[in-house]
Amino acid sequence: MTTIHGHCDPRFEKIERAFKENFEHHQELGASVCVTLAGTKVVDLWGGIADDTQGTPWQENTKTVVFSCTKAATALCVHILISRGEIKLDEPVAKYWPEFAQAGKQNITVRMLLNHQAGVPAVDRPLSDECYGDWNEVVGALEKQMPYWEPGTRSGYHLLSFGWLNGELVRRVSGRSLGTFFREEIAEPLGLDFWIGLPEALDQEVATVIPAPPDPNNDFFKALRDTDSIQSHGLLHFGNYMSTGAGFNSTIAHRAEIGGAGGITNARGLAGMYAPLANGGGINGAEIVNEGTLAQMSRTSSATGIDAMLLMPTRFALGFMKNIDNRNQPLGKQSSAVLSDTAFGHVGAGGSVGFADPAMKVSFGYSMNKMGPGLLLNERGQTLVDATNQALDALK
């Protein structure tokens, strides 16, 4: 039996029960879950093992790579600049980043970048093995890259490139690197233990991620076998970060500012980032975005029957995921992240997830170190989300 630490408001005991069952029945190794209601933590739980080889327990401050949950953090940085009037959604990216206009990208707008419609989900040649530690190498390659489709005509998930594309936009406008901007404008004002570029002093607090084998029935993983596919280019041309060598566990990766998939935090950090977005754009005196920007960023902005990268239906809200319920799709396209209609957030590879539900003033975070199957949520994260929604229904 895994010992669970932390606290849970009795009104949300369904979440605690589901969290325990994940360890007992769903092969959870180490994990944390956190829920805030009107800005107050009502669930803050952790338990299990942070390093399977050493048997190191998951502590209160244990963090792990949360993969694409980081895209929401990166998108939020862009929205802060939108909220301040420093970036406009329908202006060309090249207005702020002139070198981006190369190779037919001059008309790509900021909206397209956030909506995964820019047509630059990959680079067509492999970069160096540890390129993710060299911002200029990756950004330089993206500047020269021709779009894979006519920008704005298709949606295709920008697996890793999303972070460098939007992160360079943040850097050009703010004069600060993505990780620095996130720390100074979001993490520090909100008191979050959430990093895009981890300080060396915190290395020992990071859990080791255990990869999951690819799902042989999933269309994305089938396509990944073809080295000429957009899926292979999008995932494997950016060095060994997501390869079988698990570069995401390396010190180089932890130190790097990988805005598409390299953020390091825990459930408390995820829920804390979304807490102001669940409460009008600000909390405890820290305004992150204004109400108009919040309304804009929480609405569905892009939806497609077949995502050009993930090969299944997807729905996005300017850099965030909306409810993606593919359970009734054909085999190979069934990966889902079932959220309420008013929620917006992002999942991470292996099943981590964070979101805000402004209608309920709720924010949620879940992180773990043993990755699960599929592309979006697996049964561990989904049962926690479901338990949260059931608890909220009981409060109405």
C-alpha positions in Angstrom: 0.0 0.0 0.0 1.3 3.4 -1.0 1.2 6.1 1.7 -0.5 9.2 0.5 0.5 12.6 2.0 -1.0 16.0 2.0 -4.6 17.0 2.6 -8.0 16.8 1.0 -11.2 18.7 1.8 -13.9 16.1 2.7 -16.1 17.5 0.0 -13.5 16.3 -2.5 -12.8 12.8 -1.1 -13.7 11.2 -4.4 -10.4 12.6 -5.7 -8.4 11.2 -2.8 -10.0 7.8 -3.4 -9.3 7.9 -7.1 -5.7 8.9 -6.4 -5.2 6.0 -4.0 -6.7 3.6 -6.5 -4.3 4.7 -9.2 -1.5 3.3 -7.0 -3.4 0.2 -6.1 -4.8 -0.8 -9.4 -3.4 1.4 -12.3 0.4 1.0 -11.8 1.0 4.6 -10.6 4.6 4.9 -9.4 4.9 8.5 -8.1 2.4 11.3 -8.5 0.8 14.4 -7.2 -2.7 16.0 -7.6 -3.9 19.4 -6.6 -7.2 21.3 -6.9 -8.0 24.9 -6.0 -11.5 26.3 -5.6 -11.9 30.1 -5.7 -8.1 30.2 -5.2 -8.0 28.0 -2.1 -6.3 24.6 -2.3 -8.9 22.0 -1.5 -6.8 19.0 -2.6 -3.1 18.8 -2.3 -1.8 15.2 -2.3 1.3 13.3 -3.3 2.8 9.9 -2.8 4.8 7.0 -4.3 8.3 6.7 -5.6 10.3 9.5 -7.4 13.2 7.3 -8.5 12.5 3.6 -9.1 16.2 2.6 -9.2 16.9 4.2 -5.8 13.5 3.8 -4.2 13.5 7.5 -3.4 10.1 8.6 -2.1 8.0 11.3 -3.8 8.2 14.3 -1.5 6.1 17.4 -1.1 8.5 19.4 -3.3 9.2 16.6 -5.9 8.8 17.8 -9.4 8.9 16.1 -12.8 8.9 16.9 -16.5 5.3 17.7 -17.4 5.9 17.6 -21.2 3.2 19.4 -23.2 1.6 20.9 -20.1 4.4 23.4 -20.7 2.7 24.6 -23.9 0.1 26.2 -21.7 2.8 28.0 -19.7 4.3 29.2 -23.0 1.0 30.3 -24.4 0.2 32.1 -21.2 3.4 34.2 -21.7 2.1 35.2 -25.1 -1.3 36.1 -23.7 0.3 38.3 -21.1 1.9 40.3 -23.9 -1.4 40.3 -25.7 -3.2 41.5 -22.6 -0.7 44.4 -22.4 -1.2 45.4 -26.0 2.4 44.5 -27.0 1.3 41.6 -29.3 -1.8 41.5 -31.5 -3.3 38.2 -32.5 -3.9 38.9 -36.2 -0.6 40.6 -36.9 2.1 38.6 -38.8 4.7 37.0 -36.5 7.3 38.6 -38.8 6.3 42.0 -37.5 7.8 41.1 -34.2 10.4 38.6 -35.5 11.5 39.6 -39.0 13.7 36.6 -39.7 10.6 34.4 -39.4 9.4 35.7 -42.8 11.8 33.4 -44.6 10.7 30.5 -46.8 7.1 31.6 -47.3 6.2 32.3 -43.7 5.7 36.1 -44.0 1.9 35.9 -43.6 1.7 33.5 -40.6 -0.1 35.3 -37.8 0.2 35.0 -34.1 -3.2 33.4 -34.0 -2.0 30.7 -36.4 1.0 30.1 -34.2 -1.1 29.6 -31.1 -3.7 27.6 -33.0 -1.3 25.0 -34.4 -2.2 26.2 -37.9 1.2 27.8 -38.8 2.3 24.7 -40.8 5.7 24.6 -39.0 5.3 21.6 -36.7 8.7 20.2 -37.7 12.0 20.7 -39.4 12.8 18.6 -42.5 16.3 17.7 -41.5 17.6 16.3 -38.2 19.2 18.7 -35.9 22.0 17.8 -33.5 21.4 15.2 -30.8 21.2 17.8 -28.0 19.9 20.7 -30.0 17.2 21.3 -27.4 19.9 22.8 -25.3 20.8 25.3 -28.0 18.0 27.8 -28.5 19.7 29.5 -31.4 20.2 26.3 -33.3 16.6 25.3 -33.2 15.2 28.8 -33.8 17.6 29.3 -36.7 16.3 26.1 -38.3 12.7 27.1 -37.8 13.4 30.5 -39.4 14.6 28.7 -42.6 11.9 26.0 -42.6 9.3 26.1 -45.3 5.7 25.4 -44.1 4.5 21.8 -44.4 1.1 23.1 -45.6 -0.3 26.5 -46.5 -0.5 28.4 -43.2 -4.0 28.8 -41.9 -5.5 26.0 -44.0 -4.9 23.0 -41.7 -4.5 22.3 -38.0 -1.6 20.1 -37.0 -0.3 19.8 -33.5 3.2 21.4 -33.2 4.6 18.8 -30.9 7.9 20.4 -30.0 8.2 23.4 -32.3 5.3 25.2 -30.5 7.6 26.1 -27.6 10.5 27.6 -29.7 8.1 29.4 -32.1 6.0 31.1 -29.4 9.0 31.4 -27.1 11.0 33.3 -29.6 8.0 35.6 -30.1 8.0 36.3 -26.4 11.8 36.9 -26.5 11.6 39.3 -29.4 8.8 41.4 -27.8 9.9 41.3 -24.2 13.6 41.2 -24.5 13.7 38.3 -22.1 14.1 34.5 -22.7 11.0 32.4 -22.4 12.1 30.9 -19.1 13.0 34.2 -17.6 9.8 35.8 -18.7 7.8 32.9 -17.3 9.6 33.0 -14.0 9.4 36.8 -13.5 5.8 37.3 -14.8 4.1 34.1 -13.7 6.0 31.8 -11.4 7.3 34.4 -8.9 4.2 36.5 -8.6 2.1 33.4 -8.0 4.7 31.6 -5.8 5.0 28.6 -8.1 7.7 25.9 -8.1 7.4 25.7 -11.9 10.4 26.0 -14.2 11.2 26.3 -17.9 14.9 25.9 -17.4 15.6 24.3 -14.0 18.2 25.8 -11.7 21.0 23.5 -10.8 20.3 23.7 -7.1 16.9 21.9 -7.7 18.3 18.9 -9.7 17.8 16.5 -6.7 14.1 17.3 -6.5 13.3 16.0 -10.0 11.7 12.6 -10.4 13.0 10.3 -13.1 10.5 9.8 -15.9 9.8 6.2 -17.1 8.7 6.1 -20.7 5.7 4.1 -21.9 6.0 1.8 -24.9 4.3 3.2 -28.0 0.7 2.1 -28.5 0.8 -0.2 -31.6 -2.8 0.5 -32.4 -2.5 4.3 -32.4 -2.4 6.0 -35.8 0.2 8.5 -34.7 2.7 5.9 -33.5 2.1 3.9 -36.7 3.0 6.9 -38.8 6.0 7.6 -36.6 7.7 4.4 -38.0 8.0 6.2 -41.4 11.1 8.4 -41.1 9.8 10.6 -43.9 6.5 11.3 -42.1 5.6 14.6 -40.6 5.2 12.8 -37.3 8.8 11.5 -37.4 10.1 15.0 -38.4 8.1 16.7 -35.7 9.2 14.4 -32.9 12.6 13.0 -33.8 14.3 15.8 -35.8 14.7 17.9 -32.6 17.5 15.8 -31.2 17.1 12.8 -28.8 14.7 14.6 -26.4 11.8 12.3 -27.1 13.8 9.3 -28.5 14.3 5.9 -26.8 17.3 7.5 -25.2 14.9 9.5 -23.0 16.9 12.8 -23.4 14.2 14.4 -21.2 15.8 12.9 -18.1 19.2 14.6 -18.9 20.7 17.5 -17.1 21.0 19.3 -20.4 17.2 19.0 -21.0 16.4 20.1 -17.5 18.5 23.2 -17.8 17.2 24.0 -21.3 14.1 26.3 -22.0 12.0 23.8 -23.9 8.7 25.6 -24.1 6.9 22.8 -26.0 7.6 19.9 -23.6 10.3 20.6 -21.0 8.6 22.4 -18.1 9.4 20.9 -14.7 6.8 21.2 -11.9 4.3 19.2 -9.9 0.5 19.2 -9.5 0.7 22.2 -7.2 2.6 24.2 -9.8 0.1 23.3 -12.5 -3.0 24.1 -10.5 -1.3 27.2 -9.2 -0.7 28.5 -12.7 -4.3 28.0 -13.7 -5.8 29.4 -10.5 -5.8 33.1 -11.7 -7.3 31.9 -15.0 -10.1 30.3 -13.0 -10.8 33.5 -11.1 -11.1 36.3 -13.6 -7.4 36.6 -14.7 -5.8 37.3 -11.3 -5.6 36.1 -7.8 -4.3 37.4 -4.4 -3.4 40.7 -5.9 -1.5 39.3 -8.9 -3.2 40.0 -12.2 -1.9 37.8 -15.0 -4.2 38.7 -17.8 -7.2 41.1 -18.1 -10.7 39.8 -18.3 -11.0 40.4 -22.1 -7.9 38.4 -22.8 -9.1 35.6 -20.5 -12.4 35.3 -22.3 -10.6 35.2 -25.6 -8.0 32.6 -24.6 -10.6 30.2 -23.1 -12.8 29.9 -26.1 -12.4 27.2 -28.8 -10.4 28.8 -31.6 -9.4 25.8 -33.7 -11.0 22.4 -34.3 -10.4 19.8 -36.9 -11.8 16.3 -37.7 -8.3 15.0 -38.4 -5.3 16.8 -37.0 -2.4 16.7 -39.5 0.1 15.6 -36.8 -1.9 13.5 -34.3 -4.2 12.0 -36.9 -7.4 12.3 -34.8 -9.9 15.1 -33.9 -8.5 18.0 -31.8 -9.8 21.2 -30.3 -7.7 24.2 -29.2 -8.2 27.5 -27.5 -5.3 29.7 -28.6 -2.5 27.5 -27.2 -4.7 25.5 -24.8 -6.6 22.3 -25.2 -10.4 22.2 -24.9 -12.5 19.0 -24.3 -11.2 16.3 -26.7 -13.6 13.4 -26.5 -12.6 10.8 -29.1 -13.9 7.7 -27.3 -16.3 6.9 -30.1 -13.7 7.3 -32.8 -12.3 4.3 -34.7 -9.5 2.4 -33.2 -6.3 4.4 -33.6 -8.0 7.8 -33.1 -9.4 7.3 -29.6 -7.0 9.2 -27.4 -9.0 11.7 -25.4 -8.9 14.4 -22.7 -12.5 14.7 -21.5 -12.9 18.0 -19.7 -16.0 20.1 -19.0 -17.2 22.4 -21.8 -16.0 25.5 -19.9 -12.6 24.2 -19.0 -9.3 24.9 -20.9 -5.9 23.6 -20.2 -3.3 21.1 -21.6 -2.2 17.5 -21.2 1.4 16.3 -21.3 2.8 13.1 -22.7 2.2 10.2 -20.4 -0.9 11.7 -18.9 -0.1 14.8 -16.8 -2.7 17.5 -17.1 -3.6 21.0 -15.8 -6.6 23.1 -16.5 -8.8 26.0 -15.4 -12.6 26.0 -15.3 -13.7 29.6 -14.9 -17.4 28.7 -14.6 -16.6 26.7 -11.4 -13.6 28.8 -10.3 -11.6 25.6 -10.2 -8.0 24.9 -11.2 -6.5 21.4 -11.4 -3.1 19.8 -11.7 -1.8 16.2 -11.9 1.7 15.1 -12.5 3.4 11.7 -12.5 6.7 10.1 -13.4 5.6 6.8 -14.9 4.2 7.6 -18.3 0.9 5.9 -19.4 -0.2 4.9 -22.9 -1.9 7.0 -25.6 -1.4 10.6 -26.7 -3.6 12.5 -24.2 -5.0 11.3 -20.9 -5.0 7.7 -19.7 -7.2 6.2 -17.1 -5.2 7.6 -14.1 -5.5 11.3 -15.1 -9.0 10.9 -16.5 -10.4 9.3 -13.3 -9.0 12.2 -11.3 -10.6 14.7 -13.6 -13.9 12.8 -13.5 -13.7 12.7 -9.7 -13.2 16.4 -9.6 -16.2 17.1 -11.8 -18.3 14.7 -9.7 -17.3 16.5 -6.6 -18.1 19.9 -8.1 -21.5 18.6 -9.3 -22.3 17.6 -5.7 -21.6 21.2 -4.6 -24.1 22.8 -7.0 
